[in-house]
Amino acid sequence: MNLDHERHMRRAISLTTNTPDLPFGAVIVKLKSGEIVAEGWNRSTINPIWHGEIDAINALFRTHPAIATSELVLYTTAEPCPMCMSAILWSGITMVVSGTSIRFLQKHGWRQIDLRAEELVSRSPAWKCTIISGVLENECNALFAMGPPRSLPRQSDRSE
């Protein structure tokens, strides 16, 4: 395995120009060749569960329905939320590389479920998935540092 994590993360970062207010970009790459096979970005203004990782996974199966997912890596600008991490596991992707963390997102007002990707994987014994965190972390953190758009609920908003 000779992947260029920074190159692929830069591509995920570049995809965030499609939705700069919601800078969650994702790229799926073949483990052995480094070929990009799918890309996605956050479209949650259309559908609340249409996160960047979900968009990339849907694009993957739309264009490569018979691909061997155990030979794929998903790059994402932010640590996958529990919904996305579960979808990654169910899809069979065996490695995730992320930029910023759920903790950073929470600290900057992004509403997140407080369950880290590594914990979700550790509680899913039927699946194997390697998590690599902090690739181009400063660049990814800069995407999220201003917090979510005012139109979105913030981490500090609590419903009673």
C-alpha positions in Angstrom: 0.0 0.0 0.0 1.5 3.3 -1.1 -1.3 5.8 -0.8 -0.6 9.6 -0.8 -2.9 10.6 2.0 -2.3 14.3 1.6 -3.0 14.3 -2.1 -6.3 12.5 -1.6 -7.2 14.8 1.3 -6.5 17.8 -0.8 -9.0 16.5 -3.3 -11.6 16.1 -0.6 -10.9 19.6 0.6 -11.3 20.9 -3.0 -14.8 19.3 -3.2 -15.9 21.6 -0.3 -16.1 24.5 -2.8 -19.4 22.9 -3.9 -20.9 23.7 -0.5 -18.5 26.1 1.4 -21.0 26.6 4.3 -21.0 22.8 4.9 -17.4 21.8 4.1 -17.7 18.1 4.3 -16.0 16.5 1.3 -15.3 12.9 0.7 -13.2 10.9 -1.8 -13.1 7.1 -2.3 -9.9 5.7 -3.6 -8.6 2.2 -4.6 -6.2 1.0 -2.0 -3.6 -0.5 -4.4 -3.6 2.0 -7.3 -4.7 5.3 -5.6 -7.3 5.7 -8.4 -10.3 7.9 -7.3 -13.5 5.9 -7.9 -16.1 8.2 -6.3 -16.4 11.7 -4.8 -19.1 13.5 -2.7 -19.9 16.5 -0.7 -22.5 17.6 1.8 -26.0 18.1 0.4 -27.9 18.1 3.7 -29.8 21.3 2.7 -31.6 18.9 0.3 -31.9 15.9 2.6 -30.6 15.9 6.2 -28.9 12.6 5.9 -27.1 13.4 2.6 -23.7 13.9 4.1 -20.5 14.0 2.1 -19.6 10.4 2.9 -23.1 9.2 2.0 -22.9 11.1 -1.3 -19.6 9.5 -2.2 -20.8 6.0 -1.2 -23.9 6.4 -3.3 -21.8 7.7 -6.3 -19.5 4.7 -5.8 -22.3 2.1 -6.1 -24.1 4.0 -8.9 -20.9 3.9 -11.1 -19.1 0.8 -9.8 -21.9 -1.6 -8.6 -19.6 -4.7 -8.4 -16.5 -3.1 -7.0 -14.5 -4.9 -4.2 -15.1 -2.5 -1.4 -12.6 -4.1 0.9 -9.9 -2.6 -1.3 -11.1 1.0 -0.9 -10.2 3.9 1.3 -12.5 6.8 2.1 -11.0 10.2 2.7 -13.1 12.8 4.4 -12.5 16.4 5.6 -14.1 15.6 9.0 -14.3 12.5 11.1 -17.4 10.6 10.0 -20.5 11.0 12.2 -22.0 7.8 13.6 -24.5 7.6 10.7 -21.7 7.9 8.1 -19.3 5.6 9.9 -22.1 3.0 10.1 -22.7 3.4 6.3 -19.0 3.0 5.7 -18.9 -0.2 7.6 -22.0 -1.6 5.9 -20.5 -0.7 2.5 -17.4 -2.8 3.3 -14.9 0.0 3.0 -11.9 -1.0 5.2 -10.1 2.3 5.8 -11.1 5.8 6.6 -8.7 8.8 6.6 -10.1 12.0 8.1 -8.9 15.6 8.6 -10.7 17.3 11.5 -12.2 15.5 14.5 -15.7 15.4 16.0 -14.3 17.0 19.1 -13.0 20.0 17.0 -16.4 20.3 15.3 -18.2 20.3 18.7 -15.9 22.9 20.1 -16.7 25.2 17.2 -20.5 24.8 17.4 -21.1 22.1 14.8 -23.9 19.8 16.1 -22.5 16.3 16.4 -23.5 13.0 18.0 -20.8 12.4 20.6 -19.6 9.0 19.4 -16.2 8.9 17.8 -15.6 6.8 14.6 -13.0 4.6 16.4 -15.5 3.8 19.2 -18.2 2.8 16.7 -15.7 0.5 14.9 -14.6 -1.1 18.2 -18.3 -1.8 19.0 -18.8 -3.4 15.5 -16.9 -6.8 15.8 -18.3 -8.1 12.5 -16.3 -5.4 10.6 -12.7 -4.4 10.2 -11.9 -0.8 9.4 -8.7 1.1 10.0 -9.1 4.8 11.1 -6.4 7.3 10.3 -7.1 10.8 11.8 -5.5 14.2 11.5 -4.4 14.2 7.8 -4.0 17.9 6.8 -5.7 18.6 10.1 -4.9 22.3 10.1 -6.3 22.8 6.6 -9.4 20.9 7.5 -9.9 22.6 10.8 -9.8 26.0 9.0 -12.8 24.9 6.9 -14.9 24.4 10.1 -13.4 27.0 12.5 -16.1 29.7 11.9 -18.8 27.2 12.9 -21.9 26.2 11.1 -24.1 28.7 9.1 -26.5 30.6 11.3 -29.4 28.7 9.6 -28.2 25.4 11.1 -28.7 24.3 14.7 -25.5 24.7 16.7 -24.0 22.3 19.2 -25.1 24.5 22.1 -28.7 24.5 20.9 -30.6 22.1 23.2 -34.2 21.0 22.7 -36.0 20.4 26.0 
